[in-house]
Structures are given as structure tokens and as C-alpha cells.
């Protein structure tokens, strides 16, 4: 996602209220007790685009001095972005960093201990593999992968190397979501019977870069290295800079938005992936040469693999053509609803006394309460200029780089959202129901294996 996404910020604004209180629970004295705490951690930027500059760099700098981290280098294939990145970091921190034309040059440096990766969607997993195999810890933006081959490769590399990897699904470091997870997992909410998720905007230029595309020339970058293992095609500045609109560089809506929200389903329930996915949609309005849909509806079936009589559906809708409905995540049980937009638990829709009496049952109505604690801290968290949710997720990763503990959004979480994403992609491309083979860890749809 790009920086400045006001829908996302508004959606999580209330949930960020307690970030200021929780994110700063560790202080300099705490780190003094950790072996190696006095060693400065050198961090490099891999991919200096909008997300990196708009969220990751400010979030990192918010904690860098206290935790003794610093930027030392930038790796980006495009010379312009390397130069802009150096200037941006110098503006925010007053410090100058070195540049690398590619990741081979970057990992040849001895001063790089860890990296922040925010490259094109299809590059995340393979760039993550490069990082951990080079012995570096990594903060890797979502989506983790939109092919199972890349997801399996990244998971295996992290397991083999033992490096600390945080995935950029920052809800996992947001206190209101942590409280919702605790509430559901305690059993007090009851069995989930339905989840409704929406992400709507009205933006004809969503993920377009009309002012920047003409500036990118093939001689100023490395197109073949950009493609990684994707099929070769001639240089295309739109597919380089507006990759979210084009497969196989992104799936658009599922890559960018679905993974944030579907990740909470896996987290809250402990279910590793859907049992099946169906999807429908199309390019209904913004006919600007894009290949990925501007409107999508998908239905995810969740529950025990060995018991189809138990479970629930996730109804996911997203459109670029009308913003009504905004962003929402609604969890339903027989006793009520969790509204993650309003950060509340209410008895809305629960079993009333009248309906229960008809069947000789007792009513089932949840108590009403807020998932937000310390709301008065919201302004403090926001005043630093860093996105509070990303800042909390970044800090958690930095703490885990020191402590070597498992971060809030580990590689396993990224692997799970990758399965859901790959099933969604298979349902889109095949027009059929997608399922998952546990033994082979492959997605199946329309008689085809999506490996």
C-alpha cells in the first residue's frame, strides 16, 4: 500500500490509541541487559519507493537512536530512487548513507546487519530469501508471496537460517487487534459464524504513477534483474512502476488489501488457511490498460479440514469505483459482533430472548465494551509523523533483532496469508473453486495445479 492511504489510517486510528503506551515499553535500560545491546545495528533499505519513504523509514527512525540502530545503505535498481532515498534519509536524520545498484552489491558490504524490504509485490519473497541467506535479518512488506513456489522457498530459507523476519502485516502489533485476538481465543466470543470484510475506495488513479512513468528509462535501471524469475518481456515502465495493475507482478486487490485483513482471520482462529475460495469480478470502470480487477468479491470457506460441518465463511469485497462502505472487518458469533472499524464488541445480531424462547433456549447476547485502552494516548502516538501501526510493528522487529525472539508477524503468518492469496488468485484465473493440498502444499483449481 502507498503512504497516505487515508482509509487505512482512519480504519486503524482508534486501534492505534494504545500503541504509544505499549510500543515504548522497552527503554534503553532494558536493552543494557541484552548481550550485544551496545553494538550498533546497521540497516539497509531494499527498494526505496512510496511505502518505504512514506512509512517504513519514518517508523524506523522513530526508534533508531534509542535502540542503537542506523541506516547505512540503500539498494535500488533505479538510480533516481537511490538518489532520492539518500536525500530523504539525510533530511529526516541528518545522516548520509551509501548506495548499492543491486542486492549483490549490498550484501557484499560488511556494515549491513539487517534490511527493510519494500520492493514490488512479486519480489518480496525472493528478496527475503536473498536477505536471510546472506545472513541478514529482515522486515519484509506484505504480501509475502502470491505464488506457492515463492512462499515455500521463503519459509524454508527462514527456517534454515534462523534469521529474524517480520512481515509487514502491522495489525499484529496493534493493541486493539491483540485484544480482539485474546477475546476470541478465550472462547468468550463464541464460535465465529461469519466474517464480512470490505475495502472500498473511489480512486481512478489508484496505483497509477502518470507523473513518474515518463521519467523511468531502461538505461537507468536493470530491467532483467527487476524481473527476477518471471518470464522475460520487453522493458515496460508502467509494469515497473505501476506493477500492482499487472499480473504476474501483482494480483492487485488480493496482494495489497486482502492479505492485511485475511491475516487477522488466521491469527484470531488459529486456522492456517481456507478450505476453499471462489471469486468473481472484473475491470468495470477504470479501463486504462490494467490487467488486474478494479472490483472483486470473494468467498473464503474456513474450518477444520476433516469436518466440513463446522466452520464459517469470510465474505470479502473490494472496489475502486465507489468508496461507500469504506474499510470494515466484522466478526459475527451467535451472541453478537466484533466491529474492528469501531473497535467494539456488541450484542448486535445476537440471539434475543424472543427468538431463543421459540426454541426453548436461553438468549445469547454479548456484553458491550471497547477494544481500545488508553485512548488518550492516540494523539501522542500520531504526533511523531510515523504511521503508529507500522511504527509499532517496526519496533517489535527491532526489539526481536536484539532479543532473537519471534516477532509479532513471523514468517509462518506470512506463509498462511500467502496460501489464502494464492487460492484467491487461482479462483480468479480459473473461474473455479480453489482448494489446497496439505500434502504437496499446492493450490488446485479447475483441474490445474497452482504450484
Wavefront OBJ file of the C-alpha trace (Angstrom):
o trace
v 0.000 0.000 0.000
v 1.070 3.526 -0.588
v 1.683 6.065 2.104
v -1.156 8.494 2.593
v -3.831 5.848 2.410
v -6.370 7.719 4.479
v -8.852 4.849 4.508
v -6.313 2.574 6.184
v -5.252 5.244 8.638
v -8.829 6.090 9.605
v -9.678 2.413 9.905
v -6.951 1.795 12.439
v -6.889 5.215 14.080
v -8.752 4.113 17.158
v -6.728 0.925 17.404
v -3.511 2.919 17.426
v -4.550 4.629 20.626
v -2.628 2.265 22.846
v 0.390 1.913 20.583
v 2.152 4.782 22.293
v 1.728 3.110 25.660
v 2.764 -0.383 24.562
v 5.352 0.344 21.888
v 7.619 2.170 24.295
v 7.560 -0.479 26.988
v 11.248 -1.175 26.408
v 13.712 1.546 27.236
v 17.468 1.982 26.952
v 17.982 0.374 30.375
v 16.077 -2.714 29.231
v 18.446 -3.160 26.300
v 21.515 -2.855 28.502
v 20.693 -6.323 29.872
v 20.824 -7.934 26.415
v 24.015 -9.396 25.030
v 25.220 -7.243 22.126
v 22.999 -4.358 23.076
v 25.886 -1.931 22.769
v 26.608 -2.968 19.174
v 25.023 -0.663 16.663
v 22.795 -2.465 14.140
v 23.400 -1.318 10.576
v 20.272 -1.445 8.425
v 19.871 -1.084 4.667
v 16.863 -0.101 2.557
v 15.921 -2.505 -0.248
v 13.542 -0.735 -2.610
v 13.099 2.974 -1.937
v 9.599 3.627 -3.255
v 6.467 5.155 -1.756
v 5.870 2.621 1.019
v 9.475 2.760 2.165
v 9.631 6.546 2.245
v 6.101 7.116 3.447
v 6.006 4.608 6.302
v 8.978 2.314 6.883
v 11.784 4.868 7.002
v 9.924 7.260 9.373
v 8.881 4.330 11.566
v 12.437 3.040 11.754
v 13.892 6.449 12.547
v 11.359 6.939 15.324
v 13.136 4.205 17.322
v 16.625 4.086 15.822
v 18.507 6.312 18.253
v 17.017 4.746 21.363
v 17.650 1.184 20.210
v 21.029 1.943 18.612
v 20.090 1.174 15.000
v 21.119 3.237 11.981
v 20.704 3.320 8.226
v 23.907 2.577 6.351
v 22.902 1.924 2.726
v 20.186 1.912 0.065
v 19.774 -0.724 -2.641
v 17.517 0.156 -5.550
v 17.780 -0.732 -9.222
v 16.705 2.745 -10.363
v 19.368 5.429 -9.982
v 16.757 8.126 -9.354
v 15.301 6.297 -6.369
v 18.727 5.700 -4.892
v 19.483 9.414 -5.074
v 16.075 10.401 -3.705
v 16.435 7.873 -0.885
v 19.793 9.254 0.202
v 18.365 12.774 0.232
v 15.266 11.677 2.138
v 17.168 9.882 4.893
v 19.563 12.811 5.212
v 16.625 15.196 5.509
v 14.987 13.160 8.284
v 18.055 12.013 10.180
v 20.860 14.355 9.204
v 22.966 11.332 8.197
v 24.295 10.217 4.824
v 24.052 6.625 3.601
v 25.841 4.719 0.847
v 24.166 3.252 -2.229
v 24.177 -0.120 -3.967
v 22.992 -0.713 -7.521
v 21.604 -4.125 -6.621
v 21.412 -6.598 -3.759
v 24.602 -8.423 -4.746
v 26.496 -5.203 -4.132
v 24.525 -4.585 -0.952
v 25.252 -7.948 0.682
v 28.930 -7.640 -0.147
v 29.032 -4.850 2.428
v 30.155 -5.741 5.949
v 28.209 -2.968 7.688
v 24.726 -4.299 6.800
v 23.243 -6.397 9.610
v 19.580 -6.197 8.617
v 17.335 -4.863 5.846
v 13.938 -3.303 5.247
v 12.378 -4.713 2.075
v 9.598 -2.859 0.233
v 10.004 -3.806 -3.403
v 7.381 -4.869 -5.977
v 4.799 -7.379 -4.720
v 6.214 -10.328 -6.666
v 9.738 -9.631 -5.400
v 9.138 -9.750 -1.637
v 9.694 -13.460 -1.074
v 12.744 -13.789 -3.314
v 14.312 -10.651 -1.871
v 13.596 -12.073 1.577
v 15.364 -15.289 0.620
v 18.373 -13.288 -0.575
v 18.487 -11.422 2.724
v 18.325 -14.366 5.102
v 20.686 -16.497 3.028
v 23.129 -13.577 3.191
v 22.837 -13.764 6.990
v 20.685 -10.657 7.439
v 17.521 -10.169 9.477
v 14.672 -8.595 7.527
v 11.480 -6.590 7.789
v 9.565 -7.636 4.645
v 6.474 -5.859 3.374
v 3.310 -7.758 2.560
v 2.247 -9.672 0.568
v 4.763 -12.362 1.422
v 4.182 -14.206 -1.875
v 1.482 -14.682 -4.486
v 2.874 -17.971 -5.793
v 3.215 -21.020 -3.569
v 6.652 -21.737 -5.024
v 7.970 -18.432 -3.684
v 6.126 -18.819 -0.372
v 7.595 -22.288 0.226
v 11.076 -21.096 -0.703
v 10.947 -18.139 1.689
v 9.558 -20.197 4.571
v 12.257 -22.847 4.116
v 15.027 -20.240 3.954
v 13.936 -18.562 7.177
v 13.622 -21.913 8.954
v 17.061 -22.992 7.756
v 18.889 -19.784 8.618
v 17.076 -18.842 11.830
v 17.097 -15.152 10.881
v 14.571 -12.752 12.422
v 11.895 -11.896 9.852
v 8.924 -9.623 10.467
v 6.159 -9.459 7.851
v 4.526 -6.062 7.279
v 1.043 -7.091 8.442
v 1.082 -4.453 11.149
v -2.312 -5.272 12.635
v -0.460 -7.923 14.648
v 1.302 -5.142 16.567
v -1.857 -3.044 17.061
v -3.258 -3.264 20.624
v -6.951 -3.341 19.666
v -6.323 -6.308 17.373
v -4.257 -8.021 20.033
v -7.146 -7.584 22.455
v -9.638 -8.935 19.890
v -7.423 -11.978 19.331
v -7.240 -12.610 23.077
v -11.025 -12.247 23.435
v -11.844 -14.676 20.616
v -9.227 -17.202 21.687
v -10.565 -17.141 25.257
v -13.859 -18.575 23.992
v -15.910 -15.679 25.350
v -16.947 -14.525 21.892
v -18.233 -17.957 20.919
v -17.804 -19.735 17.613
v -17.359 -17.449 14.635
v -20.290 -17.917 12.264
v -19.432 -15.276 9.623
v -16.862 -12.609 8.787
v -17.506 -9.668 6.468
v -14.568 -7.678 5.126
v -14.598 -4.673 2.810
v -12.016 -2.314 1.335
v -13.586 0.315 -0.927
v -12.078 3.447 -2.471
v -13.023 5.719 -5.366
v -9.704 6.461 -6.984
v -9.269 6.425 -10.772
v -5.535 6.868 -10.216
v -5.212 4.121 -7.635
v -1.730 2.620 -8.067
v -1.124 4.751 -11.176
v 2.074 6.842 -11.484
v 1.431 9.067 -14.526
v 3.896 11.729 -13.391
v 6.712 9.269 -12.715
v 6.367 6.707 -15.535
v 7.811 9.069 -18.211
v 10.902 9.627 -16.041
v 11.969 5.969 -15.982
v 14.354 4.996 -18.769
v 15.638 1.471 -19.275
v 19.266 2.617 -19.199
v 18.757 3.996 -15.677
v 17.737 0.657 -14.162
v 18.222 -3.099 -14.577
v 15.086 -4.497 -16.178
v 16.274 -8.114 -16.336
v 17.200 -8.096 -12.673
v 13.829 -6.475 -11.878
v 12.007 -9.420 -13.498
v 13.822 -11.974 -11.308
v 12.453 -15.370 -12.400
v 9.325 -14.053 -14.149
v 9.061 -14.592 -17.917
v 11.055 -12.078 -19.925
v 9.218 -9.326 -21.747
v 10.499 -6.055 -23.217
v 11.028 -3.117 -20.864
v 7.769 -1.508 -19.746
v 7.919 1.484 -17.409
v 4.278 1.043 -16.389
v 4.836 -2.549 -15.283
v 7.899 -1.406 -13.342
v 6.215 1.490 -11.519
v 2.522 0.539 -11.733
v 3.160 -3.149 -11.086
v 0.043 -3.503 -8.911
v -2.087 -3.265 -12.045
v -0.390 -6.120 -13.899
v -0.047 -9.881 -13.422
v 2.426 -11.607 -12.799
v 3.878 -8.673 -10.886
v 0.839 -8.349 -8.610
v -2.753 -9.541 -8.344
v -3.895 -6.064 -7.291
v -6.662 -6.216 -4.697
v -5.687 -9.605 -3.159
v -1.982 -8.733 -2.973
v -2.498 -5.309 -1.498
v -5.585 -5.374 0.688
v -6.895 -8.878 1.175
v -3.747 -10.099 2.922
v -3.964 -7.463 5.666
v -7.496 -8.469 6.559
v -7.418 -12.222 5.929
v -4.327 -12.411 8.149
v -6.489 -11.479 11.127
v -8.745 -14.492 10.442
v -5.772 -16.847 10.678
v -4.465 -15.078 13.771
v -7.778 -14.929 15.641
v -8.802 -18.522 14.885
v -5.516 -20.415 14.600
v -6.663 -21.789 11.225
v -3.712 -21.812 8.793
v -5.633 -21.264 5.549
v -9.075 -21.503 3.907
v -10.599 -24.790 2.877
v -11.775 -23.273 -0.411
v -12.078 -19.944 -2.240
v -14.321 -18.696 -5.042
v -14.076 -15.252 -6.653
v -15.775 -13.034 -9.203
v -15.137 -9.550 -10.507
v -13.649 -7.608 -13.370
v -12.428 -4.294 -14.737
v -15.740 -2.498 -14.811
v -14.768 1.175 -14.938
v -11.052 2.073 -14.965
v -10.131 0.805 -18.456
v -6.611 2.199 -18.564
v -4.724 -0.860 -19.767
v -4.626 -2.572 -16.376
v -4.946 -6.347 -16.158
v -5.974 -6.699 -12.516
v -9.586 -6.191 -11.485
v -10.973 -2.920 -10.161
v -13.816 -4.809 -8.427
v -13.759 -8.166 -6.634
v -15.998 -10.309 -4.477
v -14.552 -13.485 -2.980
v -15.869 -16.050 -0.531
v -13.470 -17.996 1.698
v -14.613 -21.128 3.499
v -12.820 -21.799 6.806
v -12.995 -24.613 9.299
v -11.472 -27.979 10.247
v -10.212 -29.798 7.164
v -11.608 -33.110 8.412
v -15.042 -31.785 9.411
v -16.949 -29.829 6.742
v -19.956 -29.488 9.072
v -18.047 -26.962 11.172
v -16.744 -23.616 10.042
v -17.705 -20.221 8.690
v -17.421 -18.035 5.612
v -15.434 -14.865 5.017
v -17.155 -12.580 2.512
v -14.576 -10.222 1.026
v -15.488 -7.305 -1.235
v -13.395 -4.507 -2.682
v -13.876 -1.889 -5.371
v -12.016 1.130 -6.739
v -15.151 2.681 -8.214
v -17.169 3.890 -5.207
v -15.906 4.385 -1.666
v -19.204 3.842 0.164
v -18.693 1.351 2.970
v -15.029 2.240 3.299
v -12.944 -0.311 5.147
v -14.515 -2.756 7.586
v -13.905 -6.023 9.388
v -16.939 -7.523 11.102
v -16.748 -10.798 13.048
v -20.054 -12.441 13.988
v -20.902 -15.087 16.554
v -24.330 -16.280 17.698
v -24.069 -13.780 20.542
v -23.079 -10.602 18.728
v -20.410 -8.846 16.731
v -16.842 -7.543 16.834
v -16.508 -4.387 14.746
v -12.813 -3.743 14.142
v -13.616 -0.416 12.465
v -15.255 0.909 15.621
v -13.035 -1.248 17.843
v -16.034 -2.576 19.778
v -17.736 -5.763 20.923
v -21.546 -5.536 20.964
v -24.562 -7.878 21.153
v -25.585 -6.750 17.646
v -27.377 -9.597 15.893
v -27.133 -11.914 18.901
v -29.785 -14.425 19.933
v -32.551 -12.434 21.623
v -34.849 -13.646 24.378
v -37.812 -13.741 21.986
v -36.001 -15.814 19.330
v -34.474 -18.119 21.951
v -37.819 -18.739 23.633
v -39.292 -20.038 20.398
v -36.893 -22.969 20.625
v -36.805 -23.323 24.408
v -33.298 -21.875 24.560
v -31.597 -19.193 26.602
v -30.772 -15.853 24.964
v -27.168 -15.298 23.939
v -26.139 -11.638 23.951
v -22.555 -10.463 24.357
v -21.730 -7.573 26.695
v -20.785 -4.275 25.047
v -17.255 -2.972 25.527
v -14.437 -1.208 23.715
v -11.295 -2.937 22.482
v -9.361 0.297 22.850
v -7.425 1.046 26.003
v -5.651 4.275 26.911
v -7.414 6.206 24.160
v -5.923 9.401 25.496
v -2.553 8.263 24.128
v -3.695 8.408 20.499
v -2.500 11.937 19.829
v 0.907 11.181 21.336
v 1.370 8.193 19.044
v 0.417 10.193 15.968
v 2.442 13.322 16.696
v 5.780 11.752 15.723
v 4.937 11.755 11.996
v 5.257 7.969 11.692
v 2.279 5.732 10.990
v 1.573 4.386 14.513
v 0.653 0.836 13.482
v 3.680 0.422 11.223
v 5.831 2.089 13.868
v 4.737 -0.469 16.477
v 5.391 -3.356 14.083
v 8.790 -1.918 13.205
v 9.730 -1.502 16.850
v 8.698 -5.065 17.618
v 11.011 -6.284 14.845
v 13.875 -4.135 16.101
v 13.394 -5.478 19.626
v 13.406 -9.042 18.285
v 16.583 -8.417 16.297
v 18.132 -7.652 19.690
v 16.466 -10.380 21.739
v 16.232 -13.048 18.972
v 12.629 -13.690 19.988
v 9.872 -14.453 17.485
v 8.263 -11.218 16.224
v 4.532 -10.481 16.177
v 4.177 -11.160 12.432
v 6.541 -14.092 11.808
v 7.211 -15.917 8.568
v 4.539 -18.522 9.423
v 1.902 -15.765 9.395
v 3.179 -14.596 6.023
v 3.070 -18.140 4.699
v -0.553 -18.532 5.820
v -1.717 -15.331 4.185
v 0.190 -16.397 1.061
v -1.871 -19.595 0.878
v -5.114 -17.608 1.066
v -3.768 -15.163 -1.501
v -2.671 -17.907 -3.895
v -6.059 -19.604 -3.568
v -7.738 -16.276 -4.346
v -5.521 -15.806 -7.415
v -6.269 -19.349 -8.613
v -10.011 -18.743 -8.209
v -9.701 -15.520 -10.224
v -7.644 -17.047 -13.016
v -9.573 -20.310 -13.328
v -13.093 -19.131 -12.603
v -13.403 -22.250 -10.436
v -13.315 -23.094 -6.733
v -9.757 -23.231 -5.415
v -8.659 -25.719 -2.765
v -5.387 -26.532 -1.015
v -3.475 -29.821 -0.958
v -1.988 -30.253 2.510
v 0.455 -32.939 1.429
v 2.001 -31.103 -1.528
v 1.348 -27.562 -0.217
v -0.082 -26.655 -3.608
v -3.231 -24.832 -4.696
v -5.685 -26.620 -7.004
v -8.379 -25.066 -9.197
v -10.110 -26.046 -12.418
v -8.063 -29.217 -12.757
v -4.803 -27.252 -12.658
v -2.047 -27.148 -10.062
v -1.042 -23.665 -8.979
v 2.347 -24.663 -7.585
l 1 2 3 4 5 6 7 8 9 10 11 12 13 14 15 16 17 18 19 20 21 22 23 24 25 26 27 28 29 30 31 32 33 34 35 36 37 38 39 40 41 42 43 44 45 46 47 48 49 50 51 52 53 54 55 56 57 58 59 60 61 62 63 64 65 66 67 68 69 70 71 72 73 74 75 76 77 78 79 80 81 82 83 84 85 86 87 88 89 90 91 92 93 94 95 96 97 98 99 100 101 102 103 104 105 106 107 108 109 110 111 112 113 114 115 116 117 118 119 120 121 122 123 124 125 126 127 128 129 130 131 132 133 134 135 136 137 138 139 140 141 142 143 144 145 146 147 148 149 150 151 152 153 154 155 156 157 158 159 160 161 162 163 164 165 166 167 168 169 170 171 172 173 174 175 176 177 178 179 180 181 182 183 184 185 186 187 188 189 190 191 192 193 194 195 196 197 198 199 200 201 202 203 204 205 206 207 208 209 210 211 212 213 214 215 216 217 218 219 220 221 222 223 224 225 226 227 228 229 230 231 232 233 234 235 236 237 238 239 240 241 242 243 244 245 246 247 248 249 250 251 252 253 254 255 256 257 258 259 260 261 262 263 264 265 266 267 268 269 270 271 272 273 274 275 276 277 278 279 280 281 282 283 284 285 286 287 288 289 290 291 292 293 294 295 296 297 298 299 300 301 302 303 304 305 306 307 308 309 310 311 312 313 314 315 316 317 318 319 320 321 322 323 324 325 326 327 328 329 330 331 332 333 334 335 336 337 338 339 340 341 342 343 344 345 346 347 348 349 350 351 352 353 354 355 356 357 358 359 360 361 362 363 364 365 366 367 368 369 370 371 372 373 374 375 376 377 378 379 380 381 382 383 384 385 386 387 388 389 390 391 392 393 394 395 396 397 398 399 400 401 402 403 404 405 406 407 408 409 410 411 412 413 414 415 416 417 418 419 420 421 422 423 424 425 426 427 428 429 430 431 432 433 434 435 436 437 438 439 440 441 442 443 444 445 446 447 448 449 450 451
